[in-house]
Amino acid sequence: MDALRREKGEVLGSLRDKHAKALLLNIARTPKSKDKRSIVHSPTPRKTKKTLFTTPRKEHIEPEGQAMQEDNQRLVLATPMETMKPITIKSFTPSKIKVVYKTKKTKNIRTKLVKDCQLGELVRSIAIHNAPKRTIRAMYNTPLKDVINNHIMTELKQEIGKLTSSVNRSLLRQIDSKSLATFSIDRVNEEIQIWAPLFHQCMLTLSNNNLMGATVAACVMLKYNNKHMSALQHIIGQILDHGGATDDTIDTLSKMGMCVTASSSAKRKHHLLSRQQQHIKRLLTEPVKEDEQITGTHQLSKSSDIIGDNIDITRSPSQMSVDRRRQSWHWFLLVALEKRVQDPTLDDTHPIADISQVENSLFIPNLEESAFLEGNFIHHIMQVLVKYVDSLKRYKLCIPEYISHPHLNMSCQKSDYAIIDLLDKSENKSEEMIDILQYIHEKCIARSDSDNDHDTPSSLKRVFGGDVLTNERAYSAQLALHNGMTEFSKLQCVIHRPEGLHRMMNLLLFIYEQFYKVSSAGEPGTLSHLRNTVRRIDVHGPEEVIQKYRSHYAWMDDCLDSFILGAYMDLMGIKDLQDEPVNHQPLFHLLSDQDKYTYIHGVAKDILDKYVKIADDVDEIREKTCALDAEANQMKDLFDSDEMKYMCPNCNKQYKTSGGIKRHLKKVHEFSFDTEDQLPTSGKDHVAIYRASFMKCALLLRDTNDAYKMGDGNRVTTNAKFQMLLSRVGKHNKYQLWLFRYLAYIKCILSPKMAYEYMWNCSANLQGGIGKNIPNDNLLEMMVQTVKKKIYSQGANATYTSVQRAALTTQIQEEIKQNLQTQCNKKQSGSRRPDANKTSDILEMVTELNNAKIFDYIPGREFNSFPGFIDFFSRIKVVDLHAWITENRERLSYEVLS
């Protein structure tokens, strides 16, 4: 059988060689059987017969070279059968692939055997049109892999070359201040996707399709490719510098391609200054309408105020010598703050009134203002009740969250501010304070171009705010140049305003001076005793109120809550805040919100009337002041301007002074002057007076703080009148004078428009939202601390020039940081501290107050540390107060208006 098989193979082989052409032209097919065969299902699959030769089909004939494989069922030819010349094909093993192709020049058909198995697999995959992935896999299993990779790398280099070309103004090349502040990750990503799609796809793949990661990684790589593609690195460098990173830290990250060097960041600050100057110009200037434009005059807007304060730094060298001594730096920081509240309809040409002609009662709270303040006190008492009383907590939503005012929407807007400059001047020296005011007049006040000597007076004035010390020194500098010929030469274009933080500091200091004594620690019910009861070791009395204002204010706030809750318990006759009051209504929860509010409001008003009441004392002061005003008007009528003497209307006797004519009228003509102050009667409960006076002052402090938070200028001004009266009792005569000047500016000296803006633009909002305002000088303190951090971060290399540059660029760096945080979807970190739960402390203090019977009325009792305690408004000597107001009115009439 084996011999027969070999013989059969030889015969068939010779026949094939002999009749190859004839076999190619004949169509050979396996004959089909006409009889249908029944399919029998069996586990053995049926094998199909393969034909020896295949007939080419026209739909598979291509104009270019194709592949022919022996183990396939058909042979693919290059040309149609009708025009094809016979080709002799030698037999080859099925594992090999032969390619038929046409030459480019002669168009002859050639064949080539693909001997490499991997390349053969590649050709097989190409021949199968619907398997591109299989083709790629086959390609990477061939020696062509390295060639393909090299081609991809070349393509990447070409894309990156186009992207980094100087012809293409790439976003990563733009490192000016505006571009850094408005840098956009999305725009950079779009640019890379357009100019380098392959590179962009590679970055997305490596970063797991994270857009931020792909863009940042691309920026780092492009920086290594071209040092000018460094916008992101400049941004990170400025953020690191703003955060206080050292030069070594910045240079280390620069080596890693994350940022530029520290020296480059320092040089870039010069360019950031231009953006800061534009910011300052927007705050200080505004476009002028064509019908209002004046030729040759810089039209500066009145849409911003100026606030300023000293920066005092002491630097000690590590080793002192004759040449290296302790340095003391005193610089002055100026900040422009936007006016959010303005009313262009008001008159801006004439003052409201002549201060020399107004009555002194104008500066004393009237009935409407006293009622207004009592209403605010009731609101604060209600807030305490619904916060701590269990039976009223559920009705918190029935109580207004805040005290509204006409400009609530404006006060919710975020304030715009800018550091104008850091001057190498100190307010401690009179000459340099004059230079500071001259700088403000030069840079911030409108003047005529034709008048270089400032001989043209200007009606445009700016508010210059700060603490009392800064205002006092600036006012003294103006008085030193009072003999000038114009408002510019006299530096009179600046209006001073004591700001809110220092107003509250002085009021808090007054409260500690009057109510807190260490010697009273053993007397239950006093503040010192309560401080020891709850172990508030961060409270040290009036000596450290200014240095530790926050802790001392928080303690005073807690004490006020305790007194209010104790008064509520005494009023309702309950021994615990969880108890229901005796007059509790069983169906109270079914009442309407308005009825619930009316009930809680009534309870708060009862607490105010019984335990706090202020109106009677202030009404008495006002009545006496009005009587003294009438008396002063009578004295004016008796004054003979020709003789410059007072003349008696009955006997025509002349006197040089008003006191002389008064004594004459009383003694000779029996005139009565019933305005003399009377001493308070004895037999009062001085402990109850201590309690009522404290609650009165603490509520005034809380309402003033809330007024600044809400940006309520009306409340700020009303409270200033009461605070001025309290300052009359204490040791703060200088601050009392500035409160009087503050009221005089609003009531008399300024025009209606400027007085309105002067009163309402008392706070700034850094975050936006209701109740997020802070006093203007609080913003200034934040800026001072920011500049001090810059000084400390520079170490021994700090100079005035470097600190000035750092101060002027800190806002732009903050803008750059916030923009990048927005790109990263990072929430802005808040500066507000979380509120601590002090319920246990307050309840413990309420227990101590009730045990001491603070809310009872027991005539004759008093604290040993506060003997014969009298209410502050009762202590005021109205005659002296009236004379003091008269004196300062006359002083302001020639200091400010002349």
Secondary structure, 3 states (H helix, E strand, C coil): CHHHHHHHHHHHHHHHHHCHHHHHHCCCCCCCCCCCCCCCCCCCCCCCCCCCCCCCCHHHCCCCCEEECCCCCCCCCCCCCCCCCCCCCCCCCCCCEEEEEECCCCCCEEEEEECCHHHHHHHHHHHCCCCHHHHHHHHHCCCHHHHHHHHHHHHHHHHHHHHHCCCCCCHHHCCCHHHHHCCCHHHHHHHHHHHCHHHHHHHHHHCCCCHHHHHHHHHHHHHHHCCCCCHHHHHHHHHHHHCCCCHHHHHHHHHCCCCCCHHHHHHHHHHHHHHHHHHHHHHHECCCCHHHCCCCECCECCCEEEEEEEEEEEECCCCCCCCCCCEEEEEEEEEEEECCCCCCCCCCCCCCCCCCCCCHHHHCCCHHHHHHHHHHHHHHHHHHHHHHCHHHHCCHHHCCCCCCCCCHHHHCCCCCEEEEEEECCCCCCHHHHHHHHHHHHHHHCCCECCCCCCCCCCCCCEEEEECHHHHHHHHHHHHHCCCCCCCCCCCCCEEEEECHHHHHHHHHHHHHHHHCCHHHCCCCCCHHHHHHHCCCCCCCCHHHCCCCHHHHHHHHHHHHHHHHHHHHHHHHCCCCCCCCCCCCCCCHHHCCHHHHHHHHHHHHHHHHHHHCCCHHHHHHHHHHHHHHHHHHHHHHHHEECCCCEEECCCCCCEECCHHHHHHHHHHCCCCCCCCCCCCCCCCCCHHHHHHHHHHHHHHHHHHHHHHHHHCCHHHHHHHHHHHHHHHHHCCCHHHHHHHHHHHHHHHHHCCHHHHHHHHHCCEEECCCCCCCEEEHHHHHHHHHHHHHHHHHHHHHHCCHHHHHHHHHHHHHHHHHHHHHHHHCCCCCCCCCCCCCCCHHHHHHHHHHHHHCCCCCCCCCCCECCECCCCCHHHHCCHHHHHHHHHHHHHHHHHHCCC
